[in-house]
Amino acid sequence: MMNCAELTDYNKNRQICQICLVTPDLKETLKEWVEILKVGPWKVITLSDENITDAMLDGKKIEGPFKYYCAVSMFGNTQIEIVQPCYGFTIYDDILKKTGGGLHHFKEKISNDMFSEKIKEYAQAGIKTTFSGHLREDIFVNFDTQEKLHFTFELGNFADIVLPEEMYYNYPSE
């Protein structure tokens, strides 16, 4: 275990870039975030087996179709992501079944060249990957920390990607 000084040094340049929530009703949840917290605008993206490449679940290529909606908005320097699963793999469905919705993950921003090292570090600590993939240049890896930490930990390069207009809409509308 690290001591206080080691932890301080280790964490001084780390950055949580995203907090993700899961909901059964994305439209209602976005409405509440805008009305109650004044957070927005939101970019609502349809993610699926058609645009997520190298999609893996528990270390195996995802076979078959999947789809989920993902809404993102900046809250200062942190992106809030709200996901509504539609069909396919179950990492988001599992949270809905257990809790009805809520916190899914915190994402730490890391550079592309650090991915292999960090994945190896977590593997050596006995932490497996769950869901991973690419959305264009954006790379993400989720780790199986739900049981011990009560949330999933995610690493990502947090790439600033440009999406074609047919892939998303804004909420509230322009």
C-alpha positions in Angstrom: 0.0 0.0 0.0 1.2 3.5 -0.8 1.8 6.0 1.9 0.4 9.6 1.9 3.4 11.1 0.2 3.4 8.4 -2.5 -0.3 8.8 -3.1 0.0 12.6 -3.4 2.8 12.3 -5.9 1.1 9.5 -7.9 -2.2 11.4 -8.2 -1.0 15.0 -8.7 -1.4 14.9 -12.5 -4.3 12.5 -12.9 -7.5 13.8 -14.3 -11.1 12.4 -14.1 -12.5 13.7 -17.4 -15.9 12.0 -17.3 -18.7 10.8 -15.0 -21.2 8.4 -16.5 -24.8 7.7 -15.4 -27.2 5.0 -16.7 -30.9 5.7 -17.1 -33.9 3.8 -18.4 -35.3 7.1 -19.9 -32.8 9.4 -21.5 -35.2 12.1 -22.7 -36.7 12.5 -19.2 -33.3 12.4 -17.5 -31.9 15.1 -19.9 -35.0 17.3 -19.3 -34.4 17.1 -15.5 -30.6 17.9 -15.8 -31.5 21.0 -17.9 -34.4 22.2 -15.8 -33.0 21.4 -12.4 -29.3 21.8 -12.7 -29.0 24.0 -15.9 -26.5 21.5 -17.4 -26.4 21.3 -21.2 -26.5 21.5 -24.1 -26.3 17.8 -24.7 -25.0 16.0 -27.7 -27.1 12.8 -28.0 -25.2 10.1 -29.9 -26.4 6.7 -31.1 -23.7 4.2 -30.5 -23.8 0.7 -31.9 -21.9 -2.2 -33.5 -21.9 0.0 -36.6 -19.7 2.7 -35.2 -17.9 1.3 -32.2 -14.9 -0.6 -33.6 -12.8 -3.3 -31.8 -15.7 -3.7 -29.3 -14.8 -6.3 -26.7 -16.8 -7.6 -23.7 -14.9 -9.5 -21.0 -11.9 -9.9 -23.4 -13.9 -11.3 -26.3 -15.1 -9.7 -29.5 -18.7 -8.7 -29.2 -20.7 -10.8 -31.6 -24.1 -9.6 -32.7 -25.7 -6.2 -32.8 -25.8 -3.8 -29.9 -27.1 -0.2 -29.5 -27.2 2.4 -26.8 -27.8 6.1 -26.6 -25.1 8.3 -25.1 -25.7 12.0 -24.2 -22.7 14.1 -23.3 -22.3 17.6 -21.9 -19.4 19.5 -20.4 -19.7 20.6 -16.7 -16.7 22.8 -16.3 -13.7 20.5 -17.1 -15.7 17.3 -16.6 -17.9 15.6 -19.2 -21.2 14.2 -17.9 -22.3 11.2 -19.9 -25.7 9.7 -19.6 -26.4 6.3 -21.2 -29.6 4.5 -22.1 -29.1 0.9 -23.2 -31.3 -0.3 -26.1 -30.2 -3.9 -26.9 -27.2 -6.1 -27.1 -24.5 -6.5 -24.4 -25.4 -6.0 -20.8 -23.0 -3.8 -18.8 -25.5 -0.9 -18.7 -28.5 -3.2 -18.3 -26.9 -4.8 -15.3 -26.8 -1.4 -13.5 -30.5 -0.8 -14.4 -31.5 -4.2 -13.1 -29.5 -3.8 -9.8 -30.2 -0.1 -9.0 -32.8 1.3 -11.4 -30.1 3.6 -12.8 -27.4 5.9 -11.5 -23.6 6.0 -11.4 -21.8 3.7 -13.9 -18.3 5.0 -14.2 -15.6 7.6 -13.7 -13.2 7.9 -16.6 -9.6 8.8 -16.2 -7.9 10.6 -19.1 -4.7 9.0 -20.2 -2.5 9.3 -23.3 -2.6 6.7 -26.1 0.9 5.6 -25.3 0.0 4.8 -21.7 -2.9 2.4 -22.4 -0.9 -0.9 -22.6 1.0 0.0 -19.4 -2.1 0.9 -17.4 -4.1 -2.2 -18.6 -1.1 -4.3 -17.6 -1.0 -2.6 -14.2 -4.6 -3.2 -13.5 -4.4 -6.8 -14.8 -1.5 -7.4 -12.4 -3.7 -6.2 -9.6 -6.3 -8.7 -10.6 -8.7 -6.2 -12.2 -10.1 -7.5 -15.5 -11.4 -5.4 -18.4 -15.1 -5.5 -19.1 -16.1 -3.4 -22.1 -13.7 -1.7 -24.5 -13.6 -0.2 -28.0 -13.0 2.8 -30.2 -15.3 5.5 -31.5 -13.2 6.9 -34.2 -10.0 8.2 -32.4 -11.6 7.9 -29.0 -10.4 4.8 -27.1 -12.0 3.5 -23.9 -11.5 0.6 -21.6 -13.8 -0.3 -18.7 -12.5 -2.3 -15.7 -14.4 -4.7 -13.4 -14.4 -2.6 -10.2 -18.2 -2.6 -9.7 -18.2 -5.2 -6.9 -15.4 -3.6 -4.8 -15.9 0.1 -5.6 -19.6 0.2 -6.5 -18.8 1.8 -9.8 -16.9 0.9 -13.0 -13.5 2.6 -13.6 -12.7 3.6 -17.2 -9.6 4.7 -18.9 -9.8 6.8 -22.1 -7.8 9.1 -24.3 -10.8 11.5 -24.3 -10.1 12.3 -28.0 -11.8 15.4 -29.4 -13.7 13.7 -32.3 -15.9 15.3 -35.0 -19.0 13.3 -35.6 -21.2 13.4 -38.8 -24.5 15.2 -38.2 -26.5 12.1 -38.9 -24.9 10.4 -35.9 -26.2 12.8 -33.2 -28.7 15.5 -32.3 -28.6 18.3 -29.7 -30.8 18.6 -26.6 -32.4 21.0 -26.2 -32.8 21.6 -29.9 -31.1 24.6 -31.4 
